Amino acid sequence: MTSRLMLAMAVASALFALPLHAAQPLQAARGTDQVAPRVERAPMPDATVERAPVRFAWALDPTRALSAPAPFVALSRSYWDTVDAATLQRGLELPLTAPDAVIQVSPVQGARALEVEQLQVRDPSGALALDKLVDAQQLRAAGMGVGEGSAMARTGASTAVGTYRLQAAQAQGRYVVQVLEPNSPIALTLQADRQQVLAGGSVLLNARLQHDGGNAARAAGRSAARTLPAGGEALLVAPDGRSWPVPLVAGKDGLRAQVTIPEDVGQAQGLWELQAFVTAQGVQRDAKVAFAVARPTARFSGQVEVDAARRQVRLPLQIGAPGRYEARGTLHATGPDGRLHPVAQAHSAAWFDAAGAGELLLAFDTVALPGGYGAPFELRDLQLQDQGRMAPIESRAVAVRF
């Protein structure tokens, strides 16, 4: 027997000795990952939820790199306030920083509906400063969902910068006043450090009131925004209408707050909001960002079982509440350049009747690998979703290497 044949037989023997199904833990959580530390019970969702299991995968172009979506940044050149009739009757001061401002007045339930002719806006010199007035019927015809009695006014393109006065002598009750300055050089940027969080977790909120030079500077690409010393407050709002005040603390570059989400997030579905109200040098701005809050009704647990030959990953679950759960992930394979590239994405969902142990399988074997691609593999962007409660429970940037 030749030495080459003996070497080939030894290699084959070693390969056959390797386990086809290797168990390993998930990779340690990274800073951006979301991992449920426990599971908890929850009522069944009210909506009818599909119970048939489903599993599928599709190919990705390995030459097209995947990138995580950029964090959402809210940008606002507007603000709103709720005022009483007495304030509108004597005149509400509105500091305006640019021409062509838009002012909308909407009656709160029970307030007197105002006719557009009953609104007056005067400039810093006391002269009337209205370029256009539209009523609720015209606003609805333009596609805006406004209540009866709402009115919108616009100052002219040649109006001066300064403190204006909004008056309505016939006001009765309370009104929401919204001011939009699309041409203003002063804008509020608001950003949360994550778009999903577990109940009891926290979100870091950053707010900056900036002077960016105005329209001409922005159009010419000369905008060098500077942060203005500002103060303000924020409000955490749940989908069921509950709210909690959040103090904003001045930092090196703007305002910030570490916001703790309540353990009791209620049963209402929908996104949570952080609303910020910021002022500087008499200028007001407000903005809001939305994010998902999930109850940890399930989590990945135990050893992940990997079938490298078939490119399948079995994910054990700990179920805290009956429901339909979905796992999804992206398979990266080693290319001819020796680097990892995305080649397939898989989803798997199933209904689980009771709390306890469960399992979901991500099967990539139905997708042929591109020529020249193969092991080693990585499973990235692994997510666990509670489909019935529309909640993202867990996420891992890198989950398994095999």
LUMTI-138575 format. One record per residue: x, y, z of N, C-alpha, C in turn; residue in one letter. Coordinates in steps of 0.1 Angstrom, whole numbers, padded with zeros to 4 digits, always signed. Atoms other than C-alpha are relative to their C-alpha. Layout:
N
XYZXYZXYZa/...
***
This chain:
402
+0008-0012+0000+0000+0000+0000+0009+0012+0000m/-0009-0012+0001+0015+0034-0010-0003+0009+0011t/+0002-0010-0011+0020+0061+0015-0011+0010-0003s/+0011-0009+0004-0004+0084-0005-0014-0006+0003r/+0013+0007-0003-0032+0058-0002-0002-0001+0015l/+0001+0002-0015-0025+0052+0035-0005+0014+0006m/+0004-0013-0005-0028+0090+0041-0014+0003-0003l/+0013-0002+0003-0060+0092+0022-0010-0008+0008a/+0008+0009-0009-0075+0063+0042-0001+0006+0014m/+0000-0006-0013-0064+0080+0074-0009+0012+0001a/+0008-0012+0000-0080+0113+0065-0015-0004-0001v/+0014+0004+0001-0113+0095+0055-0005-0005+0013a/+0004+0006-0013-0113+0076+0087-0003+0011+0010s/+0002-0011-0010-0109+0108+0107-0013+0007-0003a/+0012-0007+0003-0137+0125+0088-0012-0008+0004l/+0012+0008-0004-0161+0096+0094-0001-0001+0015f/+0001+0001-0015-0152+0096+0131-0006+0013+0006a/+0006-0012-0005-0164+0132+0134-0015-0001+0002l/+0014+0001-0002-0199+0136+0148-0007+0008-0011p/+0008-0007+0010-0225+0146+0122-0008+0012+0007l/+0008-0010-0008-0244+0166+0149+0008+0004+0012h/-0008-0005-0011-0222+0187+0170-0008+0010+0008a/+0007-0009-0009-0236+0205+0200+0010+0011+0006a/-0008-0011-0005-0223+0239+0212-0009+0011+0005q/+0008-0011-0005-0235+0269+0231+0000+0011-0010p/+0000-0012+0008-0244+0301+0214+0011+0009+0004l/-0011-0009-0003-0217+0327+0211-0004+0010+0011q/+0003-0010-0011-0214+0351+0241-0006+0012-0006a/+0008-0012+0005-0237+0381+0238+0010+0012-0002a/-0007-0012+0002-0222+0413+0224-0008+0012+0004r/+0006-0012-0005-0229+0449+0232-0014+0003-0006g/+0013-0004+0006-0257+0453+0207-0010-0011+0000t/+0009+0011+0000-0273+0419+0213-0011+0002+0011d/+0011+0000-0010-0306+0414+0232-0002-0014+0004q/+0001+0013-0005-0307+0384+0254-0010+0000+0012v/+0010+0001-0011-0336+0374+0277+0006-0008+0012a/-0006+0006-0012-0323+0366+0312-0009-0011+0006p/+0009+0010-0006-0354+0346+0320-0012+0000-0009r/+0013+0000+0007-0389+0337+0307-0011+0003+0010v/+0012-0003-0009-0423+0348+0320-0012-0004-0007e/+0013+0003+0006-0459+0339+0316-0006+0012-0005r/+0008-0011+0006-0483+0360+0296-0013-0005-0005a/+0013+0005+0005-0519+0358+0286+0001-0003-0015p/+0001+0003+0014-0528+0344+0252-0003+0013-0008m/+0004-0012+0008-0529+0371+0225-0015-0001-0005p/+0014+0000+0003-0564+0382+0216-0002-0004-0015d/+0002+0003+0014-0559+0379+0178+0002-0014-0003a/-0002+0014+0004-0562+0346+0160+0014-0001-0007t/-0014+0002+0004-0527+0333+0154+0001-0013-0008v/-0002+0012+0008-0517+0308+0127+0008-0010+0008e/-0006+0010-0008-0507+0275+0143+0008-0010-0009r/-0007+0010+0008-0493+0255+0113+0015+0004+0000a/-0014-0003+0001-0455+0252+0114+0004+0004-0014p/-0005-0004+0013-0435+0268+0086+0015+0001+0001v/-0015+0000+0001-0399+0266+0075+0004+0002-0014r/-0004-0003+0013-0382+0281+0045+0014+0007+0000f/-0013-0007+0002-0349+0295+0032+0001+0005-0014a/-0002-0005+0014-0337+0315+0002+0015+0004-0001w/-0014-0004+0003-0304+0323-0014+0003+0015+0001a/-0004-0014+0000-0285+0356-0010+0012+0001-0009l/-0011-0003+0008-0260+0371-0033+0012+0003+0009d/-0012-0002-0009-0226+0367-0016+0008+0012-0003p/-0008-0012+0003-0211+0396-0034-0006+0013+0005t/+0007-0012-0005-0236+0420-0018+0000-0001+0015r/-0001+0000-0015-0226+0428+0018-0013+0004+0007a/+0011-0004-0008-0253+0430+0044+0004+0010+0010l/-0003-0010-0010-0254+0460+0067-0012+0002+0009s/+0011-0003-0009-0275+0467+0098-0006+0014-0003a/+0006-0013+0002-0300+0495+0094+0006+0011+0009p/-0005-0011-0008-0287+0529+0106-0010+0003+0011a/+0009-0004-0010-0301+0540+0139-0008+0012-0004p/+0009-0010+0004-0331+0562+0134+0003+0013+0008f/-0002-0013-0007-0326+0599+0142-0012+0009-0004v/+0011-0010+0003-0356+0622+0145+0005+0014-0001a/-0005-0014+0002-0351+0657+0132-0013+0009+0000l/+0012-0008-0001-0376+0684+0142+0003+0015+0000s/+0000-0015+0000-0380+0721+0134-0014+0005+0004r/+0014-0003-0004-0414+0722+0151-0002-0003+0015s/+0004+0003-0014-0431+0721+0185-0015+0002+0001y/+0014-0002-0003-0466+0720+0200-0002+0003+0015w/+0003-0003-0014-0483+0731+0232-0015+0000+0001d/+0014-0001-0003-0517+0729+0248-0003+0013+0008t/+0002-0013-0007-0531+0763+0258-0015+0001+0003v/+0014-0002-0003-0563+0775+0274-0006+0012-0007d/+0006-0011+0008-0588+0800+0260+0005+0014+0005a/-0004-0013-0005-0576+0829+0282+0014+0004-0007a/-0013-0002+0006-0541+0825+0267-0002+0005-0014t/+0002-0004+0014-0554+0827+0231-0008+0013-0001l/+0007-0013+0001-0577+0856+0239+0009+0012+0002q/-0010-0011-0002-0549+0878+0252+0011+0000-0009r/-0011+0002+0010-0524+0864+0227+0011-0009+0005g/-0011+0009-0003-0499+0836+0227+0012+0004-0007l/-0013-0004+0006-0463+0845+0221+0006-0012-0007e/-0006+0010+0008-0446+0825+0193+0013+0005-0005l/-0013-0004+0005-0409+0830+0189+0003-0007-0013p/-0002+0006+0013-0402+0824+0152+0014+0004-0005l/-0014-0002+0004-0367+0820+0138+0003+0001-0015t/-0001+0000+0015-0374+0820+0100-0013+0004-0006a/+0013-0003+0007-0400+0832+0075-0007-0013-0004p/+0008+0012+0005-0427+0809+0061-0003-0010+0011d/+0004+0009-0010-0438+0794+0094-0014-0004-0002a/+0014+0006+0001-0469+0772+0096-0005-0002+0014v/+0006+0001-0014-0492+0775+0127-0014-0007-0002i/+0013+0008+0000-0520+0750+0133-0007+0001+0014q/+0008+0000-0012-0547+0754+0159-0011-0010+0000v/+0010+0010+0000-0569+0725+0169-0007-0001+0013s/+0007+0001-0012-0596+0724+0195+0000-0013+0007p/+0001+0013-0008-0594+0698+0223-0015-0003+0002v/+0014+0004-0002-0626+0678+0229-0007+0009+0009q/+0008-0009-0008-0653+0702+0242+0003+0014-0002g/-0003-0014+0003-0636+0734+0230-0008+0005-0011a/+0007-0006+0011-0652+0758+0207+0007-0001-0013r/-0006+0000+0013-0645+0753+0170+0002+0014-0005a/-0003-0014+0004-0628+0784+0156-0001+0001-0016l/+0000-0003+0015-0634+0799+0121+0013+0006-0003e/-0013-0005+0004-0603+0808+0102+0001+0015+0001v/+0000-0014-0001-0614+0844+0102+0002+0005+0014e/-0001-0004-0014-0612+0844+0140+0014-0001+0005q/-0015+0000-0003-0574+0838+0140+0007+0012-0005l/-0008-0011+0003-0550+0866+0141+0015-0003+0003q/-0014+0002-0003-0512+0864+0139+0007+0014-0004v/-0007-0013+0001-0492+0896+0144+0015-0001+0001r/-0015+0001+0000-0455+0901+0137+0006+0009+0012d/-0006-0008-0012-0430+0918+0162-0004+0015+0000p/+0003-0014+0000-0441+0952+0150-0015+0003+0003s/+0014-0001-0003-0478+0945+0157-0009-0001-0013g/+0007+0001+0013-0488+0942+0120-0005-0014-0002a/+0005+0013+0004-0510+0913+0107+0010-0006-0009l/-0010+0007+0007-0487+0887+0093-0005-0014-0005a/+0005+0013+0005-0507+0860+0075+0000+0000-0015l/+0000+0001+0015-0500+0849+0040-0011-0009-0005d/+0010+0010+0004-0526+0821+0039-0007-0006+0012k/+0008+0007-0010-0554+0806+0060-0008-0011-0006l/+0009+0011+0005-0571+0772+0055-0007-0006+0012v/+0009+0006-0010-0599+0755+0074+0001-0015+0000d/-0001+0015-0002-0605+0719+0085-0004-0007-0013a/+0005+0006+0012-0624+0711+0053+0011+0000-0011q/-0011+0000+0010-0595+0722+0031+0012-0009+0004q/-0011+0009-0005-0570+0704+0053-0003-0015-0002l/+0003+0015+0002-0589+0671+0051+0000-0003-0015r/-0001+0002+0014-0592+0676+0013+0014-0002-0005a/-0014+0001+0003-0554+0678+0013+0006-0013+0006a/-0005+0013-0006-0552+0644+0031+0004+0001+0014g/-0004-0001-0014-0547+0656+0066-0012-0004+0009m/+0011+0005-0009-0567+0639+0094-0001+0010+0012g/+0001-0010-0011-0577+0669+0115-0015+0000+0004v/+0013-0001-0006-0607+0675+0137-0008+0013-0004g/+0008-0012+0004-0636+0699+0131+0005+0012+0008e/-0005-0012-0007-0626+0735+0140+0014+0002-0001g/-0014-0003+0002-0590+0731+0131+0003+0010-0011s/-0003-0010+0010-0573+0759+0112+0015+0001-0001a/-0014-0001+0002-0539+0764+0097+0003+0014-0006m/-0004-0013+0005-0521+0798+0091+0014-0001-0004a/-0014+0000+0005-0489+0805+0072+0005+0015-0001r/-0006-0014+0001-0467+0836+0076+0007+0001-0013t/-0006-0002+0013-0452+0851+0045+0015-0002-0001g/-0014+0002+0003-0419+0846+0029+0009+0012+0004a/-0008-0012-0004-0408+0882+0038-0002+0004+0014s/+0003-0003-0014-0419+0881+0074+0013+0000+0008t/-0013-0001-0008-0393+0891+0100+0001-0011+0011a/-0003+0010-0011-0377+0869+0126-0003+0008+0013v/+0003-0006-0013-0389+0876+0162-0012-0007+0007g/+0012+0005-0008-0418+0871+0186-0013+0004-0006t/+0013-0002+0005-0452+0868+0170-0011-0002+0010y/+0011+0002-0010-0486+0868+0187-0012-0006-0007r/+0012+0007+0005-0514+0844+0180-0012+0003+0009l/+0011-0003-0008-0548+0855+0191-0013-0006-0006q/+0013+0004+0004-0584+0842+0190-0010+0005+0011a/+0008-0006-0011-0608+0864+0209-0012-0009+0003a/+0012+0009-0002-0637+0838+0205+0004-0014+0006q/-0004+0013-0005-0617+0809+0220-0007-0004+0013a/+0007+0006-0012-0635+0787+0246+0005-0014+0002q/-0005+0013-0002-0619+0757+0261+0016-0001-0001g/-0014+0001+0002-0584+0743+0254+0003-0004-0015r/-0004+0002+0014-0565+0741+0221+0014-0005-0001y/-0014+0004+0003-0534+0724+0207+0005+0009-0011v/-0007-0009+0010-0511+0749+0189+0013-0007-0005v/-0012+0006+0005-0485+0734+0166+0007+0010-0009q/-0008-0010+0008-0457+0755+0150+0011-0008-0007v/-0010+0007+0008-0436+0742+0121+0008+0011-0007l/-0009-0009+0007-0406+0762+0108+0009-0007-0009e/-0008+0008+0009-0393+0744+0078+0013+0007-0004p/-0012-0007+0005-0367+0771+0070+0009+0004+0012n/-0008-0004-0012-0354+0775+0106+0014-0006+0000s/-0014+0005-0002-0317+0772+0113+0002-0009+0013p/-0001+0007-0013-0325+0756+0147-0009-0013-0001i/+0007+0013+0001-0334+0719+0148+0004-0009+0012a/-0003+0010-0010-0337+0692+0174+0002-0014-0006l/-0002+0014+0004-0322+0658+0168-0001-0009+0012t/+0004+0009-0011-0334+0629+0189+0003-0014-0004l/-0004+0013+0003-0320+0594+0190+0000-0009+0012q/-0001+0011-0011-0325+0562+0211+0011-0010-0005a/-0011+0008+0003-0296+0538+0213-0004-0014-0005d/+0005+0013+0005-0318+0508+0204-0014+0001-0005r/+0014+0000+0005-0350+0500+0185-0008-0010+0006q/+0007+0010-0007-0360+0471+0207+0006-0002+0013q/-0005+0002-0014-0357+0464+0244-0010-0009+0007v/+0009+0009-0008-0371+0439+0269-0006+0008+0011l/+0007-0006-0012-0395+0448+0297+0010+0000+0012a/-0010-0002-0011-0374+0461+0326+0014+0004-0004g/-0013-0004+0006-0345+0470+0303+0001+0015+0000g/-0002-0015+0001-0332+0505+0295+0003+0004-0014s/-0003-0006+0013-0329+0528+0266+0008+0013+0003v/-0008-0012-0002-0303+0556+0263-0005+0010-0011l/+0006-0010+0009-0319+0588+0248+0010+0012-0001l/-0008-0012+0002-0298+0616+0233-0007+0011-0008n/+0007-0011+0006-0312+0650+0224+0010+0012-0002a/-0009-0011+0003-0293+0679+0207-0008+0011-0007r/+0006-0011+0007-0307+0713+0198+0012+0007-0007l/-0011-0004+0008-0285+0725+0169-0003+0012-0008q/+0001-0010+0010-0280+0756+0148+0009-0004-0012h/-0007+0006+0012-0271+0744+0113+0002+0010-0011d/-0003-0010+0010-0268+0777+0095-0012+0004-0009g/+0011-0003+0008-0302+0777+0078+0000-0006-0014g/+0002+0006+0014-0314+0768+0043+0011+0003-0009n/-0010-0003+0009-0287+0786+0024+0013-0008+0003a/-0012+0008-0003-0259+0769+0043-0002-0015-0002a/+0003+0014+0003-0276+0735+0041+0001-0003-0015r/+0001+0003+0014-0282+0738+0004+0014+0001-0007a/-0014-0001+0005-0245+0748-0002+0009-0010+0006a/-0008+0010-0006-0233+0720+0019+0010+0006+0010g/-0009-0007-0009-0217+0745+0043-0004-0001+0015r/+0006+0001-0013-0237+0735+0073+0010-0006+0010s/-0008+0005-0011-0215+0732+0104-0008+0001+0013a/+0009-0001-0011-0240+0725+0131+0007+0001+0013a/-0006-0001-0014-0232+0736+0166-0012-0002+0010r/+0010+0003-0011-0250+0724+0197-0003+0012+0009t/+0004-0011-0009-0269+0750+0217-0002-0005+0014l/+0004+0003-0014-0270+0750+0255-0015+0000+0002p/+0015+0001-0001-0305+0738+0262-0004-0008+0012a/+0006+0007-0011-0328+0724+0288-0013-0006-0005g/+0012+0006+0004-0359+0703+0286-0004-0012+0008g/+0004+0012-0006-0377+0671+0296-0005-0009-0010e/+0005+0010+0009-0389+0639+0281-0011-0007+0006a/+0012+0008-0005-0419+0616+0284+0000-0014-0007l/+0001+0014+0005-0420+0578+0281-0015-0003-0001l/+0014+0003+0002-0454+0568+0266-0002-0014-0005v/+0003+0013+0003-0468+0533+0265-0011-0001-0010a/+0011+0001+0009-0492+0520+0238-0014+0001+0006p/+0013-0001-0006-0520+0519+0263-0003+0014+0006d/+0002-0014-0004-0516+0556+0270+0007+0004+0013g/-0007-0003-0012-0497+0554+0303+0013+0008-0004r/-0012-0008+0002-0468+0579+0306+0008+0002+0013s/-0009-0003-0011-0438+0586+0328+0009+0011-0003w/-0009-0011+0003-0418+0618+0330+0014-0005+0001p/-0014+0003+0000-0381+0615+0322+0008+0012+0000v/-0008-0012+0000-0356+0641+0332+0011-0001-0010p/-0011-0001+0009-0331+0652+0306+0012+0007+0007l/-0012-0005-0007-0296+0658+0319+0010+0006-0010v/-0010-0006+0009-0271+0682+0303+0013-0008+0000a/-0012+0007+0001-0240+0664+0290+0010+0008-0008g/-0010-0007+0008-0209+0673+0269-0005+0005-0013k/+0005-0004+0013-0229+0674+0237-0015-0002+0000d/+0014+0001+0000-0265+0680+0243-0006-0006+0013g/+0007+0006-0012-0290+0663+0267-0001-0015-0002l/+0002+0014+0000-0294+0627+0276-0008-0005+0012r/+0007+0006-0011-0314+0603+0297+0001-0015-0001a/+0000+0014+0000-0311+0567+0307-0014-0004+0005q/+0014+0002-0002-0347+0555+0305-0002-0015+0004v/+0003+0013-0004-0358+0524+0324-0014-0004-0004t/+0013+0004+0004-0387+0505+0309-0007-0008+0012i/+0006+0007-0011-0413+0493+0335-0001-0016-0003p/+0001+0015+0001-0415+0455+0342-0014-0003-0005e/+0014+0002+0005-0453+0458+0337-0003+0008-0012d/+0001-0008+0012-0456+0468+0301-0015-0001-0005v/+0014+0001+0004-0494+0460+0299-0002-0009-0012g/+0004+0009+0011-0512+0441+0272-0002+0006-0013q/+0002-0006+0013-0517+0467+0245+0012-0002-0009a/-0011+0002+0010-0497+0460+0213+0003+0014-0006q/-0004-0012+0007-0478+0487+0195+0013+0005+0005g/-0013-0006-0003-0447+0508+0197+0000+0009+0012l/-0002-0010-0011-0435+0527+0228+0006+0013-0006w/-0006-0012+0005-0424+0563+0224+0007+0008+0011e/-0006-0010-0008-0400+0587+0239-0001+0014-0007l/+0002-0013+0005-0410+0623+0234+0008+0010+0008q/-0009-0009-0006-0386+0651+0241-0005+0015-0003a/+0004-0014+0001-0394+0688+0247+0012+0009+0004f/-0012-0007-0003-0364+0711+0245-0001+0015-0004v/+0000-0015+0002-0359+0749+0247+0014+0005+0001t/-0013-0007-0001-0329+0772+0242-0002+0014-0006a/+0001-0014+0005-0328+0810+0238-0014+0004-0004q/+0014-0003+0003-0366+0812+0238-0006-0008-0012g/+0004+0009+0011-0368+0786+0209-0004-0013+0006v/+0005+0013-0005-0389+0755+0215+0001-0010-0012q/+0001+0011+0009-0386+0721+0197-0004-0012+0007r/+0003+0013-0006-0400+0687+0203+0001-0011-0011d/-0002+0011+0009-0395+0653+0187-0003-0013+0007a/+0002+0013-0006-0402+0616+0193+0006-0011-0008k/-0005+0013+0006-0387+0582+0186-0008-0011+0006v/+0008+0012-0004-0405+0549+0187+0009-0012+0001a/-0007+0013-0001-0392+0514+0197-0009-0010+0005f/+0008+0011-0005-0405+0480+0205+0004-0005+0013a/-0003+0005-0013-0408+0466+0240-0006-0014+0000v/+0005+0014+0000-0411+0428+0244+0001-0006+0014a/+0000+0008-0012-0420+0406+0273+0008-0013-0003r/-0008+0012+0003-0395+0377+0276-0008-0013+0001p/+0009+0011-0001-0421+0350+0269+0007-0013-0005t/-0008+0012+0003-0394+0326+0255+0015+0005-0002a/-0014-0004+0003-0356+0325+0249+0007-0012-0005r/-0008+0011+0004-0329+0304+0233+0007-0005+0013f/-0006+0006-0012-0315+0280+0258+0008-0013-0003s/-0007+0013+0002-0291+0250+0261+0009+0000-0011g/-0010+0002+0010-0268+0236+0235-0007+0000-0014q/+0004+0000+0014-0273+0244+0198+0005-0012-0007v/-0005+0012+0008-0271+0213+0176+0001+0003-0014e/-0004-0004+0014-0254+0218+0143+0003-0012-0008v/-0003+0010+0010-0255+0194+0113+0007+0007-0011d/-0008-0007+0010-0226+0208+0093-0002-0005-0014a/+0001+0006+0013-0231+0184+0064-0013+0005-0007a/+0013-0004+0006-0268+0194+0059-0002+0015+0002r/+0002-0014-0003-0263+0230+0071-0013+0003+0007r/+0012-0002-0008-0290+0228+0097+0004+0003+0014q/-0003-0004-0014-0291+0244+0131-0013-0002+0008v/+0011+0003-0009-0314+0231+0158+0002+0009+0013r/-0001-0011-0011-0322+0259+0184-0010-0004+0011l/+0009+0003-0012-0336+0247+0218-0005+0013+0006p/+0007-0012-0006-0361+0271+0234-0004-0004+0014l/+0007+0001-0013-0373+0277+0269-0012+0009-0002q/+0013-0007+0002-0410+0286+0266-0006+0004+0013i/+0007-0005-0013-0426+0308+0293-0015+0001-0002g/+0015-0002+0003-0460+0313+0276-0003-0006-0013a/+0004+0006+0013-0479+0294+0250-0001+0011-0011p/+0001-0010+0011-0477+0311+0216+0008-0005-0012g/-0007+0003+0012-0462+0311+0181+0013+0008+0000r/-0014-0006+0000-0424+0317+0180+0007-0003-0013y/-0007+0000+0012-0402+0324+0151+0015+0002+0002e/-0014-0003+0000-0364+0321+0146+0004+0003-0014a/-0005-0003+0013-0346+0336+0117+0015+0003+0001r/-0014-0003+0000-0309+0339+0108+0006-0001-0014g/-0007-0001+0013-0284+0344+0080+0012-0008+0000t/-0012+0009+0001-0258+0318+0070+0011+0007-0008l/-0011-0005+0007-0224+0331+0060+0010-0012-0002h/-0009+0011+0003-0200+0308+0042+0013+0006-0004a/-0013-0004+0004-0163+0310+0034+0001+0000-0015t/-0001-0002+0014-0157+0323-0001+0014-0003-0005g/-0014+0002+0006-0127+0318-0025+0010+0009+0006p/-0010-0009-0005-0111+0348-0009+0003-0003+0015d/-0003+0004-0014-0111+0331+0025-0008+0008+0010g/+0008-0008-0009-0136+0355+0039-0015-0004+0000r/+0014+0004-0002-0172+0350+0052-0009+0010-0008l/+0009-0007+0008-0200+0361+0029-0014-0005+0002h/+0014+0005-0002-0239+0359+0033-0004-0008-0013p/+0004+0009+0011-0252+0330+0012-0015-0004+0001v/+0014+0004-0001-0287+0322+0026-0006+0006+0013a/+0008-0004-0012-0314+0333+0050-0011-0010+0002q/+0011+0010-0003-0338+0309+0068-0009+0005+0011a/+0010-0003-0011-0369+0313+0089-0007-0013+0004h/+0007+0012-0005-0387+0288+0111-0010+0005+0011s/+0010-0004-0010-0419+0292+0131-0009-0011+0003a/+0009+0010-0004-0442+0270+0151-0007+0004+0013a/+0008-0003-0012-0469+0270+0178+0004-0009+0011w/-0003+0008-0012-0461+0258+0213-0012+0002+0010f/+0012-0001-0008-0491+0249+0234+0002+0003+0015d/-0002-0001-0015-0475+0250+0269+0014+0005+0003a/-0013-0004-0004-0446+0264+0288+0009-0013+0002a/-0009+0011-0001-0415+0242+0289+0011+0001-0011g/-0011+0000+0010-0389+0231+0264-0006-0001-0014a/+0004+0000+0014-0392+0236+0226+0012+0000-0009g/-0011+0000+0009-0371+0237+0195-0005+0005-0014e/+0002-0005+0014-0369+0255+0161+0012-0004-0008l/-0010+0004+0009-0349+0243+0131+0002+0010-0011l/-0004-0008+0012-0331+0266+0107+0007-0009-0010l/-0006+0010+0010-0325+0245+0075+0004+0008-0012a/-0006-0007+0012-0302+0260+0049+0003-0010-0011f/-0004+0010+0009-0298+0227+0030-0008+0001-0013d/+0008-0001+0012-0326+0236+0005+0006+0011-0010t/-0007-0010+0008-0303+0264-0008+0014-0005-0004v/-0013+0004+0005-0274+0254-0030+0011+0011+0003a/-0011-0009-0002-0241+0270-0021+0006+0005-0013l/-0006-0004+0012-0225+0292-0047+0014-0007-0002p/-0013+0007+0003-0194+0277-0065+0011+0007+0008g/-0012-0005-0007-0163+0280-0044-0003+0004+0014g/+0004-0004-0014-0182+0287-0011-0002-0013+0008y/+0002+0011-0008-0182+0263+0018+0004+0003+0015g/-0004-0001-0013-0172+0257+0054+0014+0007+0001a/+0008-0002-0012-0163+0272+0079-0012+0010-0003p/+0012-0008+0000-0198+0288+0084-0001+0008+0012f/+0005-0008-0012-0213+0314+0107-0014+0002-0002e/+0014-0004-0001-0249+0319+0117+0000+0014+0006l/+0001-0013-0005-0254+0356+0121-0014+0006+0000r/+0013-0007-0001-0282+0380+0129-0011-0010+0004d/+0010+0010-0005-0301+0353+0148-0010+0008+0008l/+0011-0007-0008-0335+0365+0161-0010-0009+0004q/+0012+0008-0005-0363+0351+0181-0011+0010+0002l/+0011-0009+0000-0397+0367+0177-0012-0008+0006q/+0013+0005-0004-0430+0362+0195-0010+0005-0010d/+0009-0005+0011-0453+0364+0165-0014+0004+0004q/+0013-0003-0004-0486+0364+0183-0001+0013+0007g/+0000-0013-0007-0476+0393+0205+0008+0011-0007r/-0007-0010+0008-0456+0410+0178+0012+0006+0008m/-0011-0005-0009-0425+0412+0200+0013-0007-0004a/-0013+0006+0002-0388+0408+0192+0007-0003+0013p/-0005+0004-0013-0374+0389+0221+0015+0000+0001i/-0014+0002+0000-0338+0380+0213+0007+0003-0013e/-0008-0002+0012-0311+0390+0188+0014-0002+0003s/-0014+0002-0001-0275+0380+0183+0007+0003-0013r/-0007-0003+0012-0251+0395+0158+0007-0012-0006a/-0007+0012+0004-0230+0363+0157-0005-0011+0010v/+0006+0010-0009-0247+0331+0170+0009-0012+0001a/-0006+0013+0001-0228+0300+0159+0011+0000-0010v/-0010+0002+0010-0196+0291+0141+0002-0016-0001r/-0002+0015+0002-0192+0256+0125+0006-0003-0013f/
***
